[in-house]
Amino acid sequence: MEKLQMYVNQTLCLYKYYKLFFLGFLCLLTLFPTSSSNISFDFYALSCPTAEFMVKNTVRSASSMDPTLPGKLLRLLFHDCFVEGCDASILLEGNGTERSDPANKSLGGFSVIESAKRVLEIFCPRTVSCADIIALAARDAVEFAGGPNVQIPTGRRDGKISLASNVRPNIVDTSFSIDQMINIFSAKGLSLDDLVILSGAHTIGSAHCNAFSDRFQVDSKGNVSLIDTSLDREYAAELTKQCPAGANPSITVKNDPQTPQLFDNQYYKDLSAHKGLFQSDSVLFSDGRTRKRVMDFADDQNIFFQGWSQSFVRLADLGIKSGDEGEIRGSCSVTN
């Protein structure tokens, strides 16, 4: 909590210089009303011109103190958008909400979103949605970790529905086959190429041992037996050292063992070496429908970044609510 308060205070200090600038824009609103019917790249140009700066600075400050946050913020966007659409339904607290489902227990980054929201409520009360904050924070997290800067439209509104029962049918499990993943992605209007590209999010972040422990087993002498033979044996042996039998459930392993905090194309190089952490990763290289794209991205990071810039926009556009749909929450964890 002390670290959180530190970067909240730091952010507030930086933003005080923008107060007069913002107040000047408020005067313009009566002359030039903004449209709320559709998302756009300049949605907050008049209503909250420093909105994206505020989110970016919050993400940068928090990530500087906790390098695991970029992966958490990116994962948070996936888990939000794939269920009810990109409407911040994942942030709502309470029994029976998406956030309460066991599949979402390991999610993180909530405090960063709430911190950005508190700052925005000071300067632009009830103006910037929590849904936009999640999307912008994930975008900024990727850039902070070394990935491409992606311009995304804003104007999303916050949803009022959040049901745990909607989580499992809509998110990809780490044990999924490629056909199961294709079904999930196609149901969202995302292509096979989007599947391969967006899986590259696993180039940062970490996972708990139980997310991949079913891919091998260890006998009493410490010998590793591969259940999933697509996994490199030496890599499996290394994983068993990090996640021994009876390990604390809180232990995590980096998704990418080479450059775990850098958003790059190492993930695809790992797949080519049979070192994908999850079964859902490994199948992208073993299946003929996706292998070539994996190899393309492994060979050329620029091609991956170009694809990411396009697929990320499509991800952040899933099932959005705009105009009269949804609301602008005062606090991200509860509806108004």
N, C-alpha and C positions, 0 to 999 in steps of 0.2 A: 504494500500500500504506500510506503514511503517513496518508492521509485515512481509509482503512478502519480502521486501528488507532485513530485519533483518536475516531471515533464508537463503536467497540467499547468503548474505555475510558470514554467518556462514558456509554454505556448501562449498563455495569457499575456505575459510581458511583451512578447513579440507583436501580439495583435492589437495592443493598445494604440499603437501608432497608426493603425488602419481605421480607427474609430471615426475620426473626422471625415475621412474619405468615404466611409460607408454612409454616414449621415447625409452627406451631400447627394449620394445616389438615392436615398430615400425620397428626397424632394422630387427627383425625376420620375418616380413611380406614378405620381398623380397625373403626369403629362403623358407618359409612355407605358401603359399597362402591359404586363407580360402575359403571354398566352400560357395556359396550363393544360392545353388539350393534348399536346404531344411532347415527347422528349426531343431535345435538341442539344447541339454542342455548346450553345450559349444560353442555356436555360436560366441560369442564375446571374446573367450579365448585369441586370438591373436590381433584382431583388436581393442578391447576396454576392457581389462581385468577387469577394475574396474566399468564397466557399472552398474551392478546390485547393487553394493555398493553405487554408486552415487544416484541412484533412491531411494534406501532404506533410505539413510540418509536424503534426501529431504522430503520424506514422514514422517519420524520420527520427524524431526524438525518442519514441518508444523502442524502435528497432535498434537504435544505437546502444541502448542499455540492455536489450534482450534480443540477440541475433536469431532466436527461434521464432520471433513474431511474424516475419514475412511468410513463412510456410503456413503458419496458423491462420493468418488473414486470408491467404489465397484459398485454403481449404474451406474456410467459413463461407466464402462466396459460392463455391461449388455446392455445399450442403444447403445453402439457402435457395439458390436458383433452381436446383433440380427437383424441388418438392412442390412449393406453391408458386414458383416463379421468383424472380429477383425482387422480393417485396419485404425483406427483413422479418419474415415470419419466424426464422430461426432464432431471433433475439427475444421473442416473447417468453416470459417465464410463467411457470404454473404447472400444475398436474395435467398430464395429457397433452402438453404442447410438444412441438418438434424437439425442442431443446431437452425435454425430459426423456426422450427415447434413448435406450442404451447405445444405439449406434452413434449418437451425438455426444455421449459423455466425455469423449476425449477431445472435443473441439476446444479451441482457445482463441484468444484475441478479442474477447468480448469487452474487456476493460478499455482497449484502444478505441473501439467504436463508441463506447459511452463517453470517453474523454473528449473525442472530437465533437460529439453531439452537445456536450455541455458548453464547449466553447462557442459553437455555432448558435446555440440558444441565447447566448449573451448578446451577440452581434446581429443575428438574424432569427429572432424567435419565430417558431412554427413555420419555417420556410424551407429548410433543407431536410429531406426525408432520410430516415435511417437506411433505407434501401440504397439510396445514392451513396451514403457514407460507406457502406459495405463494399460497393462496387469500386468506388474511388480508392478506398484503402487497399483493396486487393491489387488494383492497378499500380498504385504507388509502391506497394510492397515488392512487387516484381521488379520495378525500376530500381528500388533501393538495393536489391540483391544482385544487380548487374544486368537485369533483363531490359528489353526495349521499352521505351516510353510509348504508351498507347493512348490515343485520344478517344474518349468514350462520351456518348451523349448522356445528359442527365435530365431529370424530370420525373423519375420513378416516384411512385407513392407507396406508402407502407400498407401492407395487408392487415386484415383484422382476423384472419383465420390461421390457426396453427395447431395441427393435430398430429400426434405421434403416430397414429395409424397410417398417415400418408408417407412416412419416412421410408420404410423398408422397400415398398414397391417402386420407389423412384430413385434410389441412389445405387451406385455401383459398389458391390462388395469386392474385397481384395481377392476372393477366391473365384470370381466370375470367369466363365469362358468368354471367348471373343464374341460368340453369338449372343450371349446374354448381354454383354456390353453394347453390342450393336442395337439390340432391341431397345435398350434404355435410351441410347443417344438418338436413334431414329424417331422415337416417340416424342422427343423434344425438338425435332426438326434439325438435328445436327447430323452431319455426314460422317462417313468412315474416316475421312481426312481429319475432321474435327476431333474424332476420338483419339487418333494417334497424336495429334498436336497437343490437345488439352491434357493428355496423360503425361506430357512433359512437365506438368506442374510438380511431378514427383522428383524433379531435379533439386528441389529444396524441401525442407520439412523432415519429419520423423514419424515413426510408427511404433506402437506397442508390440511386444513380442507375440501376443496372441493373434496378431494380424497376419502372421506368416509362419507360425510354428508348425502348422499342419503340413508343411512342405517337406519335412524331414523328421526323423526320430533318432534319439541317442540311446544306446544300450548302457548297461551298468559299467562298462569299461570305457565309456566315452567315445565309442565308435559311432560314426554318423551313417545312417542309412537314408538314402534319398527316396522319398515317396514321389516327389515331383522330379523326374529325371532331367528336366530341362534346366535345372538349377546347377550351376557350377559347384563341384564338390568342395573345393577349397573355400569358396565363398560361404557355402553352407556350414562348414566347420567353424569359420570365423563367427558366423551368426550364433552358433550354439555356445560359443564362449561368452558372447554378449548377453545371450538369453539362455542360461543353463536351466535344467529342469528345476522347478520350484522357485524360479526367479520372482522377485517382487513384481507384481502386476504393473507398477508405475514405471518400470524400466522401458526406455525407448531406444530405438536404433535409427540412425540417419538413413533416409531413403536412398541417398546417393553417398556411398562411402568415400568417393574421391574428392568432390568439391561440394560438401553438404550445405554450405551457406551461400553458394553462388548460383544464380539462375543462368545456366548455360546449357549446352547440348550434351553434357556428360551422361545424362540419363540414357540417351540413345546409344552411346558407346558402351554403357553398362549392359544394356539389353543385348547388344551384339556379342558381348563376352559372356552371355548367360548369367548375368549378375543382377537381374531384375529382382527387387526385394519381394514383390507380390506375384502371385500366380497371374493376376490380371495384367501385370507388366510383361511377364515372360511370354505370354501368348501373342503379344504384338509382334515379336520377332519370329516365333515359331510358325505363325500362320502366314501362308502365302499372300493373302489379301493385303496384309499390312507391312510385311517384311521390307519391301523396297522403300517405303516411306521412312521407316526406322533407319535404314541404312543411309538414305539421303540426308536426314537430319544429323546423323552421327558424323557424316563427312563434312557438312557445311552448316555452321551455326547460324549464318545469315539467313539461310533458307528456313531454318526453324523459327527464327525471330520474325521473319516476314509472315510465316503461317500463323504464328502465335498472335500477332497483332490483329489478324482478321478473325481468328477463331475466338479470341478473348472477347471481342465486341459482340459476337453472336451469343456467347455464353452469358454475358452481362445483360443481354436483351431478352432472355427467356421469360416468358409469362409476365412481363412487366405490367404494372397498373399505372395509369396516367389519367389526367383530366379529373373527372368526378369519381373515379374509382379510388378506393382506399382512403388514406388520410395522411397527414403529416404528424407523426407522434411528437409529443413534448419530451417523452422519455422512451428510449428504444426498447425497454424491457416490458412495457405495458401499453395497451391501447389507450386512446384518449377517453 
